Amino acid sequence: MNASRTEMFRRLLERDPNNPMVLYSLGNELFKEGRHQEAREHLRRAVENKPDYSVAYRMLGRAHYELREDAEAREVFTKGREVATDNGDLQTVKEIDVFLRRLERRAAGEG
């Protein structure tokens, strides 16, 4: 199922290479497939093309987190938290806070 969704988003991206919704959707599908490096690139482009896209920041941060790129994850989560707060997207703020705490625990050697 995921492979076909991934291919569908790739085809949509060919038509509109800077569409943040398509970039996010493709990045999200790749993330679900465990393809975190590839997901990271699409998610990074999503936030570049739509800097107020709070859920894209959350997923980009998660990709960095899974790749153990903790400094980058913290930076993205912090920016994403600001964006989500400005947007009134409280659910995304809560989800980002969970990952910021996980980063703190990992840095303390607990994770």
NUZAZA-424859 format. One record per residue: y negated, z, x of N, C-alpha, C, O in turn; residue number from 1. Coordinates in steps of 0.2 Angstrom, whole numbers, plus 2048, in hexadecimal, padded with zeros to 3 digits. Layout:
BEGIN
BAPA nc2 nc3 nc1 cac2 cac3 cac1 cc2 cc3 cc1 oc2 oc3 oc1   k
BAPA   Y   Z   X    Y    Z    X   Y   Z   X   Y   Z   X NUM
...
// end
This chain:
BEGIN
BAPA nc2 nc3 nc1 cac2 cac3 cac1 cc2 cc3 cc1 oc2 oc3 oc1   k
BAPA 806 800 804  800  800  800 7FA 800 804 7F5 7FC 803   1
BAPA 7F9 805 809  7F3  805  80D 7F2 7FF 811 7EC 7FC 812   2
BAPA 7F7 7FB 814  7F6  7F5  818 7F3 7F0 814 7EE 7ED 816   3
BAPA 7F5 7EF 80D  7F2  7EA  809 7EA 7EC 808 7E6 7E8 807   4
BAPA 7E9 7F3 807  7E2  7F5  805 7DE 7F4 80C 7D8 7F1 80B   5
BAPA 7E1 7F5 811  7DD  7F4  818 7DC 7EC 818 7D6 7EB 81A   6
BAPA 7E0 7E8 817  7DF  7E1  818 7DA 7DF 813 7D6 7DA 814   7
BAPA 7DA 7E1 80D  7D5  7E0  807 7CE 7E1 80A 7C9 7DD 809   8
BAPA 7CD 7E7 80D  7C7  7E9  80F 7C5 7E5 816 7BF 7E4 816   9
BAPA 7CA 7E3 81A  7C8  7DF  81F 7C5 7D8 81D 7C0 7D6 820  10
BAPA 7C8 7D5 818  7C6  7CF  815 7BF 7D0 812 7BB 7CC 813  11
BAPA 7BE 7D5 80E  7B7  7D7  80C 7B2 7D7 811 7AC 7D5 811  12
BAPA 7B4 7DA 817  7AF  7DB  81C 7AE 7D5 820 7A8 7D4 822  13
BAPA 7B2 7D0 820  7B1  7C9  823 7AB 7C6 81F 7A7 7C3 822  14
BAPA 7AB 7C7 818  7A6  7C4  814 79F 7C8 815 79A 7C5 814  15
BAPA 79F 7CE 816  799  7D2  816 79A 7D8 81C 79C 7DD 81B  16
BAPA 799 7D5 822  79B  7DA  828 797 7E0 829 799 7E5 82C  17
BAPA 792 7E1 825  78E  7E7  826 78D 7EB 820 789 7F0 81F  18
BAPA 792 7EA 81B  792  7EE  815 795 7F5 816 79A 7F5 818  19
BAPA 790 7FA 815  793  801  817 798 803 813 79D 807 815  20
BAPA 799 801 80C  79E  803  808 7A5 800 80A 7AA 804 80A  21
BAPA 7A5 7FA 80C  7AB  7F7  80F 7AD 7FA 816 7B3 7FB 817  22
BAPA 7A8 7FB 81A  7A9  7FE  820 7AC 805 81F 7B1 806 823  23
BAPA 7A9 809 81B  7AC  80F  819 7B3 80F 817 7B8 812 819  24
BAPA 7B4 80A 812  7BB  80A  80F 7C0 808 814 7C6 80A 814  25
BAPA 7BE 803 818  7C3  801  81D 7C5 806 822 7CA 808 824  26
BAPA 7BF 80A 824  7C0  80F  829 7C4 815 826 7C9 818 829  27
BAPA 7C3 816 81F  7C7  81B  81C 7CF 819 81B 7D3 81E 81D  28
BAPA 7D0 813 81A  7D7  811  81A 7DA 811 820 7E0 813 821  29
BAPA 7D7 80F 826  7D9  810  82C 7DB 817 82E 7E0 818 832  30
BAPA 7D6 81B 82C  7D7  822  82E 7DE 825 82B 7E2 828 82E  31
BAPA 7DF 823 824  7E5  825  821 7EB 823 824 7F0 826 824  32
BAPA 7EA 81D 827  7F0  81A  82B 7F1 81D 832 7F6 81B 836  33
BAPA 7EC 822 834  7ED  825  83A 7EA 821 840 7EB 822 846  34
BAPA 7E6 81C 83E  7E3  817  843 7DC 819 844 7D7 816 842  35
BAPA 7DB 81F 847  7D5  823  848 7D0 81F 84C 7CA 81F 84A  36
BAPA 7D2 81C 851  7CD  819  856 7CA 813 852 7C4 812 852  37
BAPA 7CE 80F 84F  7CB  809  84B 7C7 80C 845 7C2 809 843  38
BAPA 7C9 811 842  7C6  814  83C 7BF 816 83E 7BA 815 83B  39
BAPA 7BE 819 844  7B8  81C  847 7B3 816 848 7AD 817 846  40
BAPA 7B5 810 84A  7B0  80B  84B 7AD 808 844 7A7 807 844  41
BAPA 7B1 808 83F  7AF  805  839 7AB 80B 836 7A5 809 833  42
BAPA 7AD 811 836  7A9  816  833 7A2 817 837 79D 819 834  43
BAPA 7A2 816 83D  79C  816  841 797 811 83F 791 812 83E  44
BAPA 79A 80B 83E  795  805  83B 793 807 834 78D 805 832  45
BAPA 797 80A 830  795  80C  829 78F 810 829 78A 80F 826  46
BAPA 78F 815 82E  789  81A  82E 783 816 831 77D 818 830  47
BAPA 784 812 836  77F  80E  839 77B 80A 834 775 809 834  48
BAPA 77F 807 82F  77C  802  82A 77A 806 824 776 803 820  49
BAPA 77C 80C 823  779  810  81D 779 818 820 77D 81C 81F  50
BAPA 773 819 823  773  820  826 773 826 822 773 82C 824  51
BAPA 772 825 81B  773  82A  816 779 82B 813 77A 82E 80E  52
BAPA 77F 828 816  785  827  813 789 82D 815 78D 82D 81A  53
BAPA 789 833 812  78B  839  814 793 839 814 796 83C 819  54
BAPA 797 836 810  79E  836  810 7A0 832 816 7A6 834 819  55
BAPA 79C 82D 818  79E  829  81E 79E 82E 824 7A2 82D 829  56
BAPA 799 832 825  798  837  82A 79E 83B 82A 7A1 83D 830  57
BAPA 7A0 83E 824  7A6  842  824 7AC 83F 827 7AF 842 82B  58
BAPA 7AD 839 825  7B3  836  828 7B3 834 82F 7B7 834 833  59
BAPA 7AD 832 831  7AC  830  838 7AD 837 83C 7B0 836 842  60
BAPA 7AA 83C 83A  7AB  843  83D 7B3 844 83E 7B5 847 843  61
BAPA 7B6 843 838  7BD  844  838 7C1 840 83D 7C6 842 840  62
BAPA 7BF 83A 83E  7C2  835  842 7C1 838 84A 7C6 838 84D  63
BAPA 7BB 83A 84B  7BA  83D  852 7BE 843 853 7C1 844 858  64
BAPA 7BF 847 84D  7C2  84D  84E 7CA 84C 84F 7CD 84F 854  65
BAPA 7CD 847 84C  7D4  845  84D 7D5 842 854 7DA 843 857  66
BAPA 7D0 83F 857  7D0  83C  85D 7CE 842 863 7CE 840 869  67
BAPA 7CD 848 861  7CB  84D  865 7C5 84C 869 7C4 84E 86E  68
BAPA 7C0 848 866  7BA  847  868 7B5 84C 865 7B1 84A 861  69
BAPA 7B6 852 867  7B3  858  864 7AB 858 864 7A8 859 85F  70
BAPA 7A8 856 86A  7A1  856  86A 79E 850 865 799 852 862  71
BAPA 7A1 84B 865  79F  845  861 7A0 847 859 79C 846 855  72
BAPA 7A6 84B 858  7A7  84D  851 7A2 852 84F 79F 851 849  73
BAPA 7A0 857 853  79B  85C  852 794 858 850 791 85A 84B  74
BAPA 793 854 854  78C  850  853 78C 84C 84D 787 84D 849  75
BAPA 791 849 84B  792  845  845 792 849 83F 78E 848 83A  76
BAPA 796 84F 83F  796  853  83A 78F 857 838 78D 858 833  77
BAPA 78C 859 83E  785  85C  83D 780 857 83A 77D 859 835  78
BAPA 780 851 83C  77C  84C  839 77E 84A 832 77A 84A 82D  79
BAPA 785 84A 831  787  849  82A 786 84E 825 784 84D 81F  80
BAPA 786 854 828  784  85A  824 77D 85A 821 77B 85B 81C  81
BAPA 778 858 826  771  857  824 770 852 81F 76D 853 81A  82
BAPA 774 84C 820  773  847  81B 776 849 814 773 848 80F  83
BAPA 77C 84C 814  77F  84E  80E 77A 853 80A 77A 853 804  84
BAPA 777 858 80E  773  85D  80B 76D 859 808 76B 85B 803  85
BAPA 76A 855 80C  764  851  809 766 84D 803 762 84C 7FE  86
BAPA 76C 84B 803  76E  847  7FD 771 84B 7F7 772 849 7F1  87
BAPA 771 852 7F8  774  856  7F3 77B 856 7F2 77E 857 7ED  88
BAPA 77F 853 7F7  786  852  7F7 789 858 7F9 78C 859 7FF  89
BAPA 78A 85D 7F5  78C  864  7F7 794 864 7F9 796 868 7FD  90
BAPA 798 860 7F6  79F  860  7F7 7A0 85D 7FE 7A4 860 802  91
BAPA 79C 858 800  79C  856  807 79A 85B 80C 79D 85C 812  92
BAPA 795 85E 80B  792  864  80F 798 869 810 799 86B 816  93
BAPA 79C 86B 80B  7A1  870  80B 7A7 86D 810 7A9 871 814  94
BAPA 7A8 867 80F  7AE  864  812 7AC 863 81A 7B0 865 81E  95
BAPA 7A6 861 81B  7A4  861  822 7A4 868 825 7A6 869 82B  96
BAPA 7A2 86D 822  7A2  874  824 7A9 876 826 7AA 87A 82B  97
BAPA 7AE 874 822  7B5  876  824 7B6 873 82B 7B9 876 82F  98
BAPA 7B4 86D 82C  7B6  86A  833 7B2 86C 838 7B4 86D 83E  99
BAPA 7AC 86E 837  7A7  872  83C 7AB 878 83E 7AB 87A 844 100
BAPA 7AE 87C 839  7B1  882  83B 7B8 881 83F 7B9 884 844 101
BAPA 7BB 87B 83D  7C1  879  841 7BF 878 848 7C3 879 84D 102
BAPA 7BA 874 849  7B7  873  850 7B6 879 854 7B7 87A 85A 103
BAPA 7B3 87E 850  7B1  884  854 7B7 888 856 7B8 88B 85B 104
BAPA 7BC 888 851  7C3  88B  853 7C6 887 859 7C9 88B 85D 105
BAPA 7C6 881 859  7C9  87D  85E 7C6 87E 865 7C9 87F 86A 106
BAPA 7BF 87F 865  7BB  880  86B 7BD 887 86D 7BD 888 873 107
BAPA 7BF 88C 869  7C0  893  86B 7C8 893 86D 7CA 899 86F 108
BAPA 7CB 88E 86D  7D2  88E  86F 7D7 890 869 7DD 892 86B 109
BAPA 7D5 890 863  7D9  892  85E 7DC 88C 85A 7E0 88D 855 110
BAPA 7DA 886 85C  7DD  881  858 7DF 87B 85B 7E1 876 858 111
// end
